Amino acid sequence: MIVQESGYPRETVTAVYLSMINTLENVLGRGEVVDLSPEWGKFIPKLREQKLNPGSPRTPKDTRYQVFFRFSNDFEKKIKPLRKEI
C-alpha cells in the first residue's frame, strides 16, 4: 500500500522501513523514549521489576523493560470516534 501511494520503488520503501524499525529497536533497547512527533505520540520503555516477596513460592520474574505507546492529545482526538465504531 505504501509503495503504491508513495510512488517509490519497493526496494526503497523496504530499506526505509527496515532502517526505521532497526533505529526504534536500538533506541528502545537502551531504555530511551522515542518521540515520533508532537502530532503522533511517543514510545516509552518502563522498567518492570519483580514484585514478589523473596520467599514466595511463585516463579520469580526477571527485571525487564516493557514498551508503552502514549498518544498525543491531537492524535487521541482523531482516533476517539474510530474507537467507538469498533
Helices and strands as residue ranges (DSSP letters): H 2-6, H 10-29, E 34-37, E 41-48, E 64-71, H 73-85
